[in-house]
Amino acid sequence: MRAQRDHASEARDSTGRAERGGANARRTPKTGSAPEKAELVAREPLSRERIITAALELIESEGLRGLTMRALGRRLGVEAMALYHYFPNKAALLEAMATAVQDVRQIFGGFLAGVELAGMSAGERIVAVGLRYIEFALTYPAHFDLLFHVLPLDAATWEDFVAGGSTFRVPLELVQAGVNEGTFTIRPGYGVDEMAYSFWALVHGLAVLRKTRLRDLEADFDSLDRAALEALVRAFES
């Protein structure tokens, strides 16, 4: 009888260990998921520019009252305390946001102005500035998003937009110069505004594709971009 009790006790102990082992095995996937999360965060590291962009997006969707460090942390996928490594308080963040709005416009304007256009034809200037625009998006992705995808438009109508000091003046001036030189042809329903809009839409679309959907692909995108812009120039000249 004693041997039977000992055998039963061992069986219960063995069953208990197996059950505990099974429970631990079921908990293992939760522990194993941590490296995947770490890899996702590492792909988009936190930075002042990224925080400012997310804060502006939050204000756009929720209003100024909706901007809290906790809500901002949730939007970025981090703990709110992580934001204080970059901004000591909300007031400092708001001040940095106001400065960023002015700075990013100056950086964009200076970047485009950095391309040497002297001695180029009207078509060559279109291509050069278009490629420079795409380069800006790839070099300063956070600034690009802030300028074109977050900041509100300072114009109520198309006429206000065209007449104002927006980024549209860059393609507008390039096209107008080509028309003045007799290189670009105005046609019924397709004048300076329409050509400038076509130019801007093309380079902006190429820039967005390069920095998002196509960013991990290997191809000679510079040549592809140049070919697209040269085709547009031929349309302007015909």
C-alpha positions, -999 to 999 in steps of 0.1 A, spaced: 0 0 0 28 24 9 44 18 -25 11 26 -42 8 59 -22 44 68 -31 37 61 -68 5 82 -67 23 110 -51 50 110 -78 23 109 -105 7 140 -90 40 158 -88 48 149 -124 14 161 -135 18 194 -116 51 200 -132 37 193 -166 8 217 -160 31 244 -148 54 238 -177 24 240 -201 13 273 -185 48 287 -189 49 275 -225 16 294 -232 31 325 -217 62 323 -238 48 340 -269 40 371 -249 76 374 -239 88 366 -274 68 394 -289 90 421 -272 119 420 -298 94 426 -326 81 458 -308 116 470 -301 125 465 -338 94 486 -348 104 515 -325 140 514 -337 128 518 -373 113 552 -364 135 567 -337 121 595 -316 134 630 -324 124 666 -318 112 669 -354 91 638 -351 75 650 -319 68 684 -333 52 669 -364 30 646 -343 20 675 -320 9 696 -350 -11 667 -364 -27 662 -330 -37 699 -328 -51 697 -364 -73 667 -354 -81 674 -318 -76 711 -313 -51 728 -289 -69 714 -258 -63 679 -271 -26 684 -271 -13 667 -239 20 650 -233 1 618 -226 -20 620 -258 11 629 -278 29 599 -263 1 576 -274 2 590 -309 39 583 -311 37 549 -294 59 558 -265 55 566 -228 48 603 -221 79 605 -199 100 598 -230 90 631 -244 105 650 -215 139 640 -227 133 664 -256 110 690 -241 110 699 -204 73 708 -205 44 716 -227 52 753 -230 87 744 -244 70 721 -269 46 749 -280 75 774 -284 94 749 -305 64 742 -327 60 780 -334 97 782 -343 96 751 -365 68 766 -386 90 795 -396 123 775 -397 110 748 -420 98 773 -447 132 790 -446 150 757 -448 129 746 -478 134 779 -496 171 779 -490 174 743 -501 157 750 -534 177 782 -539 209 761 -535 206 747 -570 227 765 -596 204 776 -625 227 800 -643 231 792 -680 203 767 -680 174 767 -704 138 769 -691 133 732 -694 166 724 -677 156 747 -648 123 728 -644 142 695 -642 169 708 -618 144 723 -594 121 693 -596 150 669 -587 160 693 -559 125 692 -545 126 654 -544 160 656 -527 146 678 -500 119 653 -492 144 625 -489 170 646 -470 145 663 -446 115 639 -444 102 654 -411 104 689 -424 87 679 -457 58 663 -438 55 693 -415 54 717 -444 32 699 -468 11 674 -447 6 691 -414 7 729 -415 -27 745 -425 -30 763 -458 -28 801 -455 -53 808 -482 -91 806 -485 -93 805 -523 -72 794 -552 -67 830 -563 -54 838 -528 -31 808 -529 -17 817 -563 -12 854 -554 3 846 -520 38 837 -509 32 799 -507 56 773 -521 35 774 -553 54 805 -563 85 784 -571 69 764 -600 48 794 -610 79 816 -615 98 789 -633 69 783 -658 63 820 -662 100 825 -671 98 798 -697 67 814 -712 84 848 -713 115 833 -730 92 818 -757 101 782 -747 68 771 -731 36 774 -751 3 786 -736 -27 769 -750 -64 774 -744 -73 760 -710 -36 753 -702 -18 784 -692 9 793 -667 -12 783 -636 -21 750 -651 15 742 -662 28 752 -628 3 730 -611 12 701 -633 49 705 -625 42 708 -587 19 678 -587 44 657 -605 74 664 -583 54 662 -551 39 628 -561 74 615 -570 88 628 -537 60 612 -516 64 579 -535 102 579 -529 100 586 -492 71 562 -485 60 533 -508 92 529 -527 118 538 -500 130 502 -495 133 493 -532 165 494 -551 163 512 -585 178 541 -603 150 564 -592 170 595 -600 170 585 -637 133 577 -635 125 610 -619 145 629 -645 128 611 -673 94 620 -659 103 656 -656 119 658 -691 86 643 -705 67 671 -688 90 697 -702 84 684 -737 47 688 -731 53 724 -721 73 731 -752 49 715 -777 
